[in-house]
Amino acid sequence: MRDRELKIEGSDDGFVLIYQTEVRDGIWETEYVPVEDLGDEQDLFRRLLDRVAEYFGMEYNKWNPSNLNITFDKRGHKVE
């Protein structure tokens, strides 16, 4: 099995995920997956992290009691 490598590049309108996929035995193509900025920075990063998780095999499963849930609902606190 080939090592899994994922590259993330910024673009003018969000991010692009870049990785190799095998289309036939030993024939690899570069995939470019855009994650477009729709005007909400938190939504952009949540969708980016969802795509990264999917690439590494973590997908939502309605029957699984513990799914990945990326949110921005916790307040920070001062660290001294």
Protein Blocks (a to p, Z undefined) as FASTA:
>chain_A
ZZddddddddfklcaddddddfbghiacddddddddehiaklmmmmmmmmmmmmnopacd
fkbcbdcdddffbccdddZZ
